[in-house]
């Protein structure tokens, strides 16, 4: 089963076994489409069925069928949650960060290799590809239509337009 990290339990919530989760998905309501998660504990992955969801600021409050009181919930504090990839239905042109990391980045005009995506993070206005390059500092590439021209998942390549000022080391 192909699992993706979707959040982390950071605390308990109340006395009936609910937990506070920091979601690692783009939208907290993604949890409404997840029937169960796996809690990655030191003893191994534990399947937990979700049977209640509430929202609190930027967090999600989850109630699991298998956890019924605060003492049981405390055992899962600081545990990462994973969900099966097939529980997510991504629109065309949207990718999991886990699938983008490791893709080769090429200049679309020259077909020259630039580097490899090492990380993806969000600045609020757009995502940024952190591209690792040999012998140079990492290059930060904004994920906007003017720059990212093609993502070829089959061949594990991303083609970008190196607009003026994007790389001041050239």
DRENMI-266267 format. One record per atom (N, C-alpha, C): residue in three letters; chain; atom name; x, y, z. Coordinates in nm, 4 decimals. Each point is the difference from the previous one (the first is absolute). Last residue first. Example, Ala and Ser with C-alpha at 12.3 -4.5 7.8 and 13.67 -1.06 7.14 Angstrom:
2
> ser,A,N,1.2850,-0.2250,0.7080;
> ser,A,CA,0.0820,0.1190,0.0060;
> ser,A,C,-0.0770,0.1090,0.0730;
> ala,A,N,0.0290,-0.5720,-0.0070;
> ala,A,CA,-0.0890,0.1190,0.0000;
> ala,A,C,0.0900,0.1200,0.0000;
***
This chain:
170
> unk,A,N,2.4524,3.2708,-1.3202;
> unk,A,CA,0.0324,-0.0466,-0.1346;
> unk,A,C,0.1031,0.0911,-0.0633;
> unk,A,N,-0.2273,0.0378,0.4411;
> unk,A,CA,0.1353,-0.0570,-0.0054;
> unk,A,C,0.0419,-0.0415,-0.1406;
> unk,A,N,-0.4376,0.1791,0.1603;
> unk,A,CA,0.1001,0.1057,-0.0086;
> unk,A,C,0.1431,-0.0526,-0.0044;
> unk,A,N,-0.5199,-0.1599,-0.1233;
> unk,A,CA,0.1267,-0.0577,0.0456;
> unk,A,C,0.1096,0.1041,-0.0184;
> unk,A,N,-0.4366,0.1374,-0.0838;
> unk,A,CA,-0.0326,-0.1200,0.0774;
> unk,A,C,0.1260,-0.0643,0.0558;
> unk,A,N,-0.0201,0.3876,-0.3016;
> unk,A,CA,0.0025,0.0264,0.1435;
> unk,A,C,-0.0301,-0.1218,0.0857;
> unk,A,N,-0.1786,-0.0037,-0.4957;
> unk,A,CA,0.1079,0.0860,0.0469;
> unk,A,C,-0.0135,0.0265,0.1504;
> unk,A,N,-0.2145,-0.4526,-0.1793;
> unk,A,CA,-0.0165,0.1430,-0.0266;
> unk,A,C,0.1137,0.0796,0.0637;
> unk,A,N,-0.0752,-0.5099,-0.1430;
> unk,A,CA,0.0906,0.0736,0.0884;
> unk,A,C,-0.0066,0.1497,-0.0327;
> unk,A,N,-0.3470,-0.4324,-0.0492;
> unk,A,CA,0.0525,0.1138,-0.0753;
> unk,A,C,0.0812,0.0834,0.0975;
> unk,A,N,-0.1052,-0.5519,0.0283;
> unk,A,CA,-0.0262,0.1360,0.0467;
> unk,A,C,0.0599,0.1027,-0.0958;
> unk,A,N,-0.1547,-0.5616,0.0796;
> unk,A,CA,0.0608,0.0973,-0.0912;
> unk,A,C,-0.0413,0.1398,0.0434;
> unk,A,N,0.0511,-0.5285,0.2198;
> unk,A,CA,-0.0724,0.1263,0.0049;
> unk,A,C,0.0754,0.0969,-0.0901;
> unk,A,N,-0.0314,-0.5807,0.0725;
> unk,A,CA,0.0653,0.1251,-0.0375;
> unk,A,C,-0.0947,0.1186,0.0139;
> unk,A,N,-0.0414,-0.5200,0.0099;
> unk,A,CA,0.0536,0.0607,0.1224;
> unk,A,C,0.0798,0.1268,-0.0291;
> unk,A,N,-0.2735,-0.2951,-0.2966;
> unk,A,CA,0.1453,0.0023,-0.0161;
> unk,A,C,0.0716,0.0680,0.1165;
> unk,A,N,-0.4744,-0.0432,0.0115;
> unk,A,CA,0.0421,-0.1277,-0.0578;
> unk,A,C,0.1519,-0.0086,-0.0111;
> unk,A,N,-0.2221,0.4032,0.1368;
> unk,A,CA,0.0141,-0.0984,0.1071;
> unk,A,C,0.0515,-0.1336,-0.0534;
> unk,A,N,0.0251,0.5159,-0.1548;
> unk,A,CA,-0.0079,-0.1297,-0.0675;
> unk,A,C,0.0253,-0.1090,0.1038;
> unk,A,N,-0.1334,0.5494,-0.0399;
> unk,A,CA,0.0370,-0.1033,0.0962;
> unk,A,C,-0.0280,-0.1334,-0.0674;
> unk,A,N,0.0776,0.5489,-0.1680;
> unk,A,CA,-0.0472,-0.1368,-0.0210;
> unk,A,C,0.0491,-0.0889,0.1130;
> unk,A,N,0.0553,0.4859,0.0012;
> unk,A,CA,-0.0677,-0.0184,-0.1283;
> unk,A,C,-0.0554,-0.1400,-0.0210;
> unk,A,N,0.1582,0.3826,0.3903;
> unk,A,CA,-0.0118,-0.1457,-0.0141;
> unk,A,C,-0.0865,-0.0285,-0.1224;
> unk,A,N,0.0675,0.4580,0.0654;
> unk,A,CA,0.1291,-0.0657,0.0239;
> unk,A,C,-0.0082,-0.1510,-0.0213;
> unk,A,N,-0.3778,0.3020,-0.0411;
> unk,A,CA,0.1049,0.0642,-0.0793;
> unk,A,C,0.1343,-0.0717,0.0121;
> unk,A,N,-0.3868,-0.1352,0.2605;
> unk,A,CA,-0.0106,-0.0375,-0.1411;
> unk,A,C,0.1099,0.0607,-0.0866;
> unk,A,N,0.1038,-0.1011,0.5151;
> unk,A,CA,-0.0990,0.0844,-0.0691;
> unk,A,C,0.0051,-0.0346,-0.1479;
> unk,A,N,0.2641,-0.1187,0.4580;
> unk,A,CA,-0.0875,-0.0874,-0.0787;
> unk,A,C,-0.1146,0.0856,-0.0529;
> unk,A,N,0.5293,0.1372,0.1366;
> unk,A,CA,-0.1431,0.0167,0.0299;
> unk,A,C,-0.0847,-0.0872,-0.0923;
> unk,A,N,0.5133,-0.0815,0.1768;
> unk,A,CA,-0.0780,0.0232,-0.1211;
> unk,A,C,-0.1471,0.0135,0.0376;
> unk,A,N,0.5354,0.0072,0.2126;
> unk,A,CA,-0.1405,0.0028,0.0368;
> unk,A,C,-0.0810,0.0410,-0.1217;
> unk,A,N,0.5056,-0.2439,0.0854;
> unk,A,CA,-0.0766,0.0985,-0.0748;
> unk,A,C,-0.1459,-0.0117,0.0415;
> unk,A,N,0.5060,-0.1282,0.2493;
> unk,A,CA,-0.1315,-0.0417,-0.0490;
> unk,A,C,-0.0703,0.1162,-0.0684;
> unk,A,N,0.5300,0.0098,-0.0095;
> unk,A,CA,-0.1035,0.0017,0.1041;
> unk,A,C,-0.1341,-0.0404,-0.0621;
> unk,A,N,0.4331,-0.2073,-0.2170;
> unk,A,CA,-0.0599,0.1321,0.0150;
> unk,A,C,-0.0990,-0.0042,0.1146;
> unk,A,N,0.2442,-0.3908,-0.1674;
> unk,A,CA,0.0997,0.1062,0.0070;
> unk,A,C,-0.0551,0.1404,0.0141;
> unk,A,N,-0.3486,-0.3475,-0.1562;
> unk,A,CA,0.1392,-0.0392,0.0248;
> unk,A,C,0.0889,0.1233,0.0024;
> unk,A,N,-0.5264,0.0166,0.1432;
> unk,A,CA,0.0872,0.0017,-0.1173;
> unk,A,C,0.1417,-0.0389,0.0387;
> unk,A,N,-0.5626,-0.0035,0.1700;
> unk,A,CA,0.1394,-0.0255,0.0365;
> unk,A,C,0.0820,-0.0088,-0.1283;
> unk,A,N,-0.4875,0.2491,0.1204;
> unk,A,CA,0.0730,-0.0841,-0.0953;
> unk,A,C,0.1469,-0.0084,0.0397;
> unk,A,N,-0.5178,0.1223,0.1842;
> unk,A,CA,0.1373,0.0170,0.0474;
> unk,A,C,0.0836,-0.0993,-0.0811;
> unk,A,N,-0.4983,0.2376,-0.0975;
> unk,A,CA,0.0855,-0.1176,-0.0118;
> unk,A,C,0.1390,0.0394,0.0490;
> unk,A,N,-0.5000,0.2125,0.1275;
> unk,A,CA,0.1376,0.0247,-0.0430;
> unk,A,C,0.0698,-0.1350,-0.0096;
> unk,A,N,-0.5463,0.2195,0.0033;
> unk,A,CA,0.0987,-0.0980,0.0428;
> unk,A,C,0.1356,0.0397,-0.0562;
> unk,A,N,-0.3629,0.3855,0.1053;
> unk,A,CA,0.0246,-0.1106,-0.0929;
> unk,A,C,0.0948,-0.1001,0.0641;
> unk,A,N,-0.1951,0.3636,0.2453;
> unk,A,CA,-0.0513,0.0372,-0.1319;
> unk,A,C,0.0209,-0.1111,-0.1029;
> unk,A,N,0.1365,-0.0865,0.4401;
> unk,A,CA,-0.1281,0.0673,0.0179;
> unk,A,C,-0.0596,0.0353,-0.1351;
> unk,A,N,0.4027,-0.2502,0.0634;
> unk,A,CA,0.0261,0.1330,0.0554;
> unk,A,C,-0.1288,0.0745,0.0303;
> unk,A,N,0.1715,-0.5490,-0.0394;
> unk,A,CA,-0.0965,0.1020,-0.0395;
> unk,A,C,0.0312,0.1308,0.0691;
> unk,A,N,0.3074,-0.4601,-0.1764;
> unk,A,CA,-0.0653,0.0674,0.1118;
> unk,A,C,-0.0881,0.1112,-0.0517;
> unk,A,N,0.3285,-0.4655,-0.1310;
> unk,A,CA,-0.1041,0.0901,-0.0494;
> unk,A,C,-0.0608,0.0649,0.1230;
> unk,A,N,0.4953,-0.2770,-0.1477;
> unk,A,CA,-0.1114,0.0260,0.0901;
> unk,A,C,-0.0988,0.0911,-0.0707;
> unk,A,N,0.3722,-0.1856,-0.2272;
> unk,A,CA,0.0350,-0.0531,0.1315;
> unk,A,C,-0.1143,0.0179,0.0986;
> unk,A,N,0.0911,-0.0293,-0.5643;
> unk,A,CA,-0.0867,0.0560,0.1030;
> unk,A,C,0.0303,-0.0701,0.1323;
> unk,A,N,0.3723,0.0635,-0.3844;
> unk,A,CA,-0.1003,-0.0959,0.0454;
> unk,A,C,-0.0842,0.0658,0.1090;
> unk,A,N,0.2993,0.2172,-0.4417;
> unk,A,CA,0.0192,-0.0641,0.1290;
> unk,A,C,-0.1138,-0.0957,0.0299;
> unk,A,N,0.1189,0.2207,-0.4311;
> unk,A,CA,0.0214,0.1043,0.1011;
> unk,A,C,0.0298,-0.0628,0.1349;
> unk,A,N,0.0451,-0.1436,-0.5631;
> unk,A,CA,-0.0412,-0.0351,0.1361;
> unk,A,C,0.0347,0.1114,0.0982;
> unk,A,N,-0.1162,0.0839,-0.5266;
> unk,A,CA,0.1121,-0.0247,0.0904;
> unk,A,C,-0.0523,-0.0370,0.1391;
> unk,A,N,-0.2394,0.1383,-0.4173;
> unk,A,CA,-0.0059,-0.1398,0.0406;
> unk,A,C,0.1164,-0.0382,0.0911;
> unk,A,N,-0.1406,0.4416,-0.1889;
> unk,A,CA,0.1269,-0.0610,-0.0395;
> unk,A,C,0.0037,-0.1512,0.0243;
> unk,A,N,-0.3950,0.2706,0.0954;
> unk,A,CA,0.0540,0.0597,-0.1234;
> unk,A,C,0.1241,-0.0731,-0.0495;
> unk,A,N,-0.2278,-0.1154,0.4133;
> unk,A,CA,-0.0840,-0.0358,-0.1159;
> unk,A,C,0.0564,0.0550,-0.1307;
> unk,A,N,0.2551,-0.1638,0.4548;
> unk,A,CA,-0.0323,0.1268,-0.0648;
> unk,A,C,-0.0753,-0.0341,-0.1287;
> unk,A,N,-0.0085,-0.3411,0.4280;
> unk,A,CA,0.0699,0.0394,-0.1228;
> unk,A,C,-0.0453,0.1376,-0.0457;
> unk,A,N,0.0013,-0.3845,0.4491;
> unk,A,CA,-0.0476,0.1282,-0.0521;
> unk,A,C,0.0880,0.0404,-0.1178;
> unk,A,N,-0.1515,-0.4867,0.2795;
> unk,A,CA,0.1038,0.0800,-0.0645;
> unk,A,C,-0.0616,0.1248,-0.0603;
> unk,A,N,-0.1924,-0.2816,0.4394;
> unk,A,CA,-0.0120,0.0202,-0.1446;
> unk,A,C,0.1136,0.0880,-0.0504;
> unk,A,N,-0.0754,-0.1111,0.4687;
> unk,A,CA,0.0841,-0.0920,-0.0763;
> unk,A,C,-0.0119,0.0150,-0.1501;
> unk,A,N,-0.4031,0.1505,0.2995;
> unk,A,CA,0.1370,-0.0060,0.0517;
> unk,A,C,0.0776,-0.1081,-0.0747;
> unk,A,N,-0.4636,0.0510,-0.0822;
> unk,A,CA,0.0822,0.1025,-0.0661;
> unk,A,C,0.1459,-0.0046,0.0451;
> unk,A,N,-0.3456,-0.2807,0.1881;
> unk,A,CA,0.0247,-0.0402,-0.1388;
> unk,A,C,0.0900,0.0988,-0.0738;
> unk,A,N,-0.1443,0.0816,0.4499;
> unk,A,CA,0.0847,-0.1202,0.0007;
> unk,A,C,0.0338,-0.0463,-0.1410;
> unk,A,N,-0.3105,0.3512,0.0668;
> unk,A,CA,0.1380,0.0452,0.0185;
> unk,A,C,0.0954,-0.1195,-0.0049;
> unk,A,N,-0.4595,-0.0284,-0.2636;
> unk,A,CA,0.0463,-0.0133,0.1365;
> unk,A,C,0.1447,0.0467,0.0064;
> unk,A,N,-0.3257,0.2032,-0.3791;
> unk,A,CA,0.0805,-0.1164,0.0346;
> unk,A,C,0.0299,-0.0021,0.1493;
> unk,A,N,-0.3237,0.2238,-0.4412;
> unk,A,CA,0.0334,0.0114,0.1423;
> unk,A,C,0.0687,-0.1302,0.0410;
> unk,A,N,-0.1824,0.0673,-0.4400;
> unk,A,CA,0.1016,0.1023,0.0195;
> unk,A,C,0.0370,0.0237,0.1452;
> unk,A,N,-0.4723,-0.2096,-0.0825;
> unk,A,CA,0.1081,-0.0011,-0.0987;
> unk,A,C,0.0970,0.1138,0.0285;
> unk,A,N,-0.2648,-0.1601,0.4272;
> unk,A,CA,-0.0351,0.0509,-0.1327;
> unk,A,C,0.1207,-0.0092,-0.0946;
> unk,A,N,-0.0762,-0.3423,0.4199;
> unk,A,CA,0.0635,0.1257,-0.0402;
> unk,A,C,-0.0487,0.0435,-0.1371;
> unk,A,N,-0.1553,-0.3209,0.4213;
> unk,A,CA,-0.0321,0.0168,-0.1408;
> unk,A,C,0.0535,0.1358,-0.0443;
> unk,A,N,0.0836,-0.3855,0.4250;
> unk,A,CA,0.0045,0.1374,-0.0485;
> unk,A,C,-0.0271,0.0026,-0.1491;
> unk,A,N,0.0415,-0.3996,0.2581;
> unk,A,CA,-0.1120,0.0719,0.0619;
> unk,A,C,-0.0070,0.1455,-0.0463;
> unk,A,N,0.3505,-0.3237,-0.1199;
> unk,A,CA,-0.1202,-0.0078,-0.0829;
> unk,A,C,-0.1240,0.0640,0.0642;
> unk,A,N,0.4358,-0.0349,0.2212;
> unk,A,CA,0.0017,0.0957,-0.1113;
> unk,A,C,-0.1312,-0.0010,-0.0773;
> unk,A,N,0.0299,-0.1394,0.5232;
> unk,A,CA,0.0216,-0.0579,-0.1324;
> unk,A,C,-0.0141,0.1057,-0.1102;
> unk,A,N,0.1626,0.1545,0.4859;
> unk,A,CA,-0.1237,-0.0452,-0.0635;
> unk,A,C,0.0340,-0.0601,-0.1361;
> unk,A,N,0.2375,0.1534,0.5206;
> unk,A,CA,0.0130,-0.0290,-0.1419;
> unk,A,C,-0.1331,-0.0504,-0.0531;
> unk,A,N,0.2419,0.2871,0.4555;
> unk,A,CA,-0.1116,-0.0739,-0.0591;
> unk,A,C,0.0226,-0.0162,-0.1494;
> unk,A,N,0.3282,0.0801,0.4724;
> unk,A,CA,-0.0338,0.0375,-0.1371;
> unk,A,C,-0.1122,-0.0897,-0.0515;
> unk,A,N,0.1126,0.1510,0.5264;
> unk,A,CA,0.0064,-0.1092,-0.0972;
> unk,A,C,-0.0445,0.0523,-0.1376;
> unk,A,N,0.0053,0.2217,0.4548;
> unk,A,CA,0.1201,0.0162,-0.0834;
> unk,A,C,0.0204,-0.1134,-0.1002;
> unk,A,N,-0.3418,-0.1319,0.3637;
> unk,A,CA,0.0517,0.1362,-0.0119;
> unk,A,C,0.1336,-0.0008,-0.0742;
> unk,A,N,-0.2900,-0.3816,0.1376;
> unk,A,CA,0.0222,0.0340,-0.1416;
> unk,A,C,0.0535,0.1420,-0.0192;
> unk,A,N,-0.1259,-0.1986,0.4281;
> unk,A,CA,0.0991,-0.0920,-0.0560;
> unk,A,C,0.0346,0.0350,-0.1456;
> unk,A,N,-0.3499,0.2262,0.2451;
> unk,A,CA,0.1351,0.0466,0.0357;
> unk,A,C,0.1089,-0.0884,-0.0599;
> unk,A,N,-0.4634,-0.1197,-0.0335;
> unk,A,CA,0.0399,0.1031,-0.0958;
> unk,A,C,0.1424,0.0493,0.0263;
> unk,A,N,-0.2056,-0.3034,0.3012;
> unk,A,CA,0.0331,-0.0684,-0.1259;
> unk,A,C,0.0519,0.1008,-0.1026;
> unk,A,N,-0.1540,0.1802,0.4009;
> unk,A,CA,0.1204,-0.0800,0.0263;
> unk,A,C,0.0438,-0.0774,-0.1243;
> unk,A,N,-0.4064,0.2558,-0.0010;
> unk,A,CA,0.1192,0.0839,-0.0086;
> unk,A,C,0.1279,-0.0803,0.0211;
> unk,A,N,-0.4212,-0.2659,-0.1970;
> unk,A,CA,0.0194,0.0922,0.1121;
> unk,A,C,0.1343,0.0709,-0.0129;
> unk,A,N,-0.1760,-0.3161,-0.3308;
> unk,A,CA,-0.1214,0.0387,0.0698;
> unk,A,C,0.0189,0.0891,0.1213;
> unk,A,N,0.1938,-0.2262,-0.5059;
> unk,A,CA,0.0480,0.0769,0.1156;
> unk,A,C,-0.1206,0.0593,0.0715;
> unk,A,N,-0.0359,-0.2594,-0.4117;
> unk,A,CA,0.0796,-0.0825,0.0909;
> unk,A,C,0.0471,0.0735,0.1256;
> unk,A,N,-0.2522,0.2092,-0.3645;
> unk,A,CA,-0.0811,-0.1074,0.0568;
> unk,A,C,0.0758,-0.0771,0.1089;
> unk,A,N,0.1153,0.5140,-0.1066;
> unk,A,CA,0.0243,-0.1313,-0.0575;
> unk,A,C,-0.0845,-0.1038,0.0728;
> unk,A,N,0.0122,0.5627,-0.0958;
> unk,A,CA,-0.0438,-0.1045,0.0919;
> unk,A,C,0.0176,-0.1318,-0.0741;
> unk,A,N,0.2205,0.5290,-0.0608;
> unk,A,CA,-0.0472,-0.1293,-0.0492;
> unk,A,C,-0.0408,-0.0901,0.1159;
> unk,A,N,0.1066,0.5446,-0.1559;
> unk,A,CA,-0.0246,-0.0836,0.1169;
> unk,A,C,-0.0618,-0.1301,-0.0517;
> unk,A,N,0.3320,0.3927,-0.2319;
> unk,A,CA,-0.1140,-0.0889,-0.0149;
> unk,A,C,-0.0105,-0.0801,0.1295;
> unk,A,N,0.2279,0.5172,-0.1281;
> unk,A,CA,0.0132,-0.1402,0.0366;
> unk,A,C,-0.1288,-0.0762,-0.0275;
> unk,A,N,0.0971,0.4856,-0.0294;
> unk,A,CA,0.0648,-0.0701,-0.1117;
> unk,A,C,0.0152,-0.1491,0.0250;
> unk,A,N,-0.3728,0.2303,0.2690;
> unk,A,CA,0.1018,0.0846,-0.0631;
> unk,A,C,0.0598,-0.0735,-0.1200;
> unk,A,N,-0.2926,-0.3125,0.1739;
> unk,A,CA,0.0380,0.0972,0.1010;
> unk,A,C,0.1174,0.0795,-0.0552;
> unk,A,N,-0.4149,-0.4004,-0.1420;
> unk,A,CA,0.1088,0.0908,-0.0379;
> unk,A,C,0.0233,0.1006,0.1115;
> unk,A,N,-0.1963,-0.5446,-0.0607;
> unk,A,CA,-0.0340,0.1386,0.0321;
> unk,A,C,0.1202,0.0859,-0.0380;
> unk,A,N,-0.2039,-0.5468,-0.0575;
> unk,A,CA,0.0921,0.1066,-0.0423;
> unk,A,C,-0.0585,0.1337,0.0430;
> unk,A,N,-0.0528,-0.5894,0.0578;
> unk,A,CA,-0.0420,0.1344,0.0360;
> unk,A,C,0.1063,0.1017,-0.0378;
> unk,A,N,0.0437,-0.4787,-0.0559;
> unk,A,CA,-0.1463,0.0063,0.0083;
> unk,A,C,-0.0486,0.1345,0.0520;
> unk,A,N,0.4510,-0.3114,-0.2179;
> unk,A,CA,-0.0492,0.1335,0.0342;
> unk,A,C,-0.1524,-0.0052,0.0085;
> unk,A,N,0.3861,-0.3966,0.0808;
> unk,A,CA,-0.1165,0.0394,-0.0798;
> unk,A,C,-0.0519,0.1351,0.0484;
> unk,A,N,0.5025,-0.2510,0.0137;
> unk,A,CA,-0.0993,0.0710,0.0797;
> unk,A,C,-0.1124,0.0475,-0.0917;
> unk,A,N,0.4693,-0.3552,0.0252;
> unk,A,CA,-0.1134,0.0511,-0.0776;
> unk,A,C,-0.1029,0.0610,0.0955;
> unk,A,N,0.5473,-0.0513,0.0530;
> unk,A,CA,-0.1267,-0.0402,0.0607;
> unk,A,C,-0.1130,0.0630,-0.0805;
> unk,A,N,0.5683,-0.1304,-0.0524;
> unk,A,CA,-0.1168,0.0768,-0.0423;
> unk,A,C,-0.1267,-0.0592,0.0602;
> unk,A,N,0.4669,-0.0588,0.2682;
> unk,A,CA,-0.0480,-0.0274,-0.1348;
> unk,A,C,-0.1230,0.0843,-0.0313;
> unk,A,N,0.2691,0.0280,0.4040;
> unk,A,CA,-0.0303,-0.1426,-0.0110;
> unk,A,C,-0.0479,-0.0394,-0.1395;
> unk,A,N,0.0926,0.4520,0.1184;
> unk,A,CA,0.1267,-0.0737,0.0115;
> unk,A,C,-0.0213,-0.1500,-0.0156;
> unk,A,N,-0.3580,0.3043,-0.2462;
> unk,A,CA,0.0523,-0.0075,0.1361;
> unk,A,C,0.1323,-0.0757,0.0002;
> unk,A,N,-0.3664,0.2467,-0.3434;
> unk,A,CA,0.1337,-0.0590,-0.0060;
> unk,A,C,0.0618,0.0050,0.1392;
> unk,A,N,-0.5221,-0.0220,-0.1954;
> unk,A,CA,0.0854,0.0731,0.0923;
> unk,A,C,0.1345,-0.0702,0.0028;
> unk,A,N,-0.4009,0.0177,-0.3862;
> unk,A,CA,0.0921,-0.0833,0.0751;
> unk,A,C,0.0839,0.0922,0.0874;
> unk,A,N,-0.5282,0.0566,-0.2010;
> unk,A,CA,0.1410,0.0364,-0.0103;
> unk,A,C,0.0813,-0.1080,0.0703;
> unk,A,N,-0.5325,0.0722,-0.2429;
> unk,A,CA,0.0885,-0.0471,0.1057;
> unk,A,C,0.1412,0.0497,-0.0267;
> unk,A,N,-0.3651,0.1495,-0.2654;
> unk,A,CA,-0.0765,-0.0894,0.0881;
> unk,A,C,0.0832,-0.0475,0.1195;
> unk,A,N,0.0021,0.4562,-0.3263;
> unk,A,CA,0.0867,-0.1071,0.0484;
> unk,A,C,-0.0793,-0.0843,0.0993;
> unk,A,N,-0.1462,0.4108,-0.2064;
> unk,A,CA,0.0012,-0.1028,-0.1043;
> unk,A,C,0.0849,-0.1207,0.0412;
> unk,A,N,-0.0407,0.3979,0.2648;
> unk,A,CA,-0.1369,-0.0491,-0.0140;
> unk,A,C,-0.0101,-0.1115,-0.1045;
> unk,A,N,0.4031,0.2514,0.0910;
> unk,A,CA,-0.0219,-0.1107,0.0930;
> unk,A,C,-0.1420,-0.0560,-0.0099;
> unk,A,N,0.1475,0.3904,-0.2361;
> unk,A,CA,0.0400,-0.1240,-0.0680;
> unk,A,C,-0.0259,-0.1205,0.0895;
> unk,A,N,-0.0528,0.4649,0.1347;
> unk,A,CA,-0.1185,-0.0820,-0.0275;
> unk,A,C,0.0316,-0.1225,-0.0869;
> unk,A,N,0.3381,0.3314,0.1159;
> unk,A,CA,-0.0386,-0.0853,0.1135;
> unk,A,C,-0.1208,-0.0879,-0.0297;
> unk,A,N,0.3520,0.1623,-0.3772;
> unk,A,CA,-0.1248,0.0466,0.0595;
> unk,A,C,-0.0383,-0.0921,0.1150;
> unk,A,N,0.4093,-0.0661,-0.2275;
> unk,A,CA,-0.0253,0.1382,-0.0414;
> unk,A,C,-0.1226,0.0579,0.0690;
> unk,A,N,0.2682,-0.3726,0.2647;
> unk,A,CA,-0.0637,0.0036,-0.1310;
> unk,A,C,-0.0250,0.1464,-0.0357;
> unk,A,N,0.1678,-0.1840,0.4187;
> unk,A,CA,0.1061,0.0237,-0.0968;
> unk,A,C,-0.0550,-0.0062,-0.1424;
> unk,A,N,-0.2100,0.1038,0.5356;
> unk,A,CA,-0.0083,-0.0647,-0.1315;
> unk,A,C,0.1180,0.0390,-0.0893;
> unk,A,N,-0.0661,-0.0568,0.5424;
> unk,A,CA,0.0458,0.1021,-0.0935;
> unk,A,C,-0.0011,-0.0660,-0.1373;
> unk,A,N,-0.3038,-0.1429,0.4430;
> unk,A,CA,0.0917,-0.0352,-0.1085;
> unk,A,C,0.0376,0.1244,-0.0788;
> unk,A,N,-0.2318,-0.1951,0.4989;
> unk,A,CA,0.0225,0.1182,-0.0836;
> unk,A,C,0.1099,-0.0345,-0.1007;
> unk,A,N,-0.3695,-0.3419,0.2587;
> unk,A,CA,0.1371,0.0495,-0.0124;
> unk,A,C,0.0051,0.1215,-0.0910;
> unk,A,N,-0.3691,-0.3173,0.3420;
> unk,A,CA,0.0275,0.0763,-0.1225;
> unk,A,C,0.1446,0.0492,0.0029;
> unk,A,N,-0.2345,-0.2555,0.3568;
> unk,A,CA,0.0917,-0.0640,-0.0928;
> unk,A,C,0.0234,0.0727,-0.1308;
> unk,A,N,-0.2715,0.1322,0.4019;
> unk,A,CA,-0.0596,-0.1165,-0.0664;
> unk,A,C,0.0871,-0.0606,-0.1095;
> unk,A,N,0.0617,0.4142,0.2839;
> unk,A,CA,0.0183,-0.1215,0.0797;
> unk,A,C,-0.0428,-0.1274,-0.0713;
> unk,A,N,0.2033,0.4898,-0.2162;
> unk,A,CA,-0.1099,-0.0485,0.0824;
> unk,A,C,0.0333,-0.1319,0.0666;
> unk,A,N,0.3206,0.0799,-0.3468;
> unk,A,CA,-0.1050,0.1022,0.0012;
> unk,A,C,-0.1184,-0.0556,0.0779;
> unk,A,N,0.5845,-0.0745,-0.0866;
> unk,A,CA,-0.1342,-0.0541,0.0205;
> unk,A,C,-0.0982,0.1155,-0.0045;
> unk,A,N,0.4634,0.0272,-0.2824;
> unk,A,CA,-0.0520,0.0040,0.1361;
> unk,A,C,-0.1319,-0.0752,0.0074;
> unk,A,N,0.2783,0.0222,-0.3948;
> unk,A,CA,0.0809,0.0863,0.0853;
> unk,A,C,-0.0499,0.0056,0.1441;
> unk,A,N,0.0042,-0.3112,-0.4872;
> unk,A,CA,-0.0764,0.0212,0.1227;
> unk,A,C,0.0886,0.0803,0.0949;
> unk,A,N,0.0328,0.0112,-0.5465;
> unk,A,CA,0.0637,-0.0441,0.1234;
> unk,A,C,-0.0921,0.0297,0.1169;
> unk,A,N,-0.0273,-0.0872,-0.5868;
> unk,A,CA,-0.0061,0.0867,0.1163;
> unk,A,C,0.0698,-0.0604,0.1190;
> unk,A,N,-0.0211,-0.1896,-0.4504;
> unk,A,CA,-0.1082,0.0988,-0.0115;
> unk,A,C,-0.0093,0.0924,0.1203;
> unk,A,N,0.3321,-0.3727,-0.3152;
> unk,A,CA,-0.0124,0.0685,0.1283;
> unk,A,C,-0.1028,0.1110,-0.0148;
> unk,A,N,-0.0191,-0.4484,-0.3016;
> unk,A,CA,0.0506,0.1370,0.0021;
> unk,A,C,-0.0159,0.0568,0.1400;
> unk,A,N,0.0213,-0.5282,-0.2658;
> unk,A,CA,-0.0474,0.0937,0.1015;
> unk,A,C,0.0670,0.1354,-0.0126;
> unk,A,N,-0.1174,-0.4948,-0.2706;
> unk,A,CA,0.0770,0.1224,-0.0140;
> unk,A,C,-0.0573,0.1052,0.0948;
> unk,A,N,0.0052,-0.5633,0.0053;
> unk,A,CA,-0.0847,0.1178,0.0000;
> unk,A,C,0.0892,0.1240,0.0000;
***
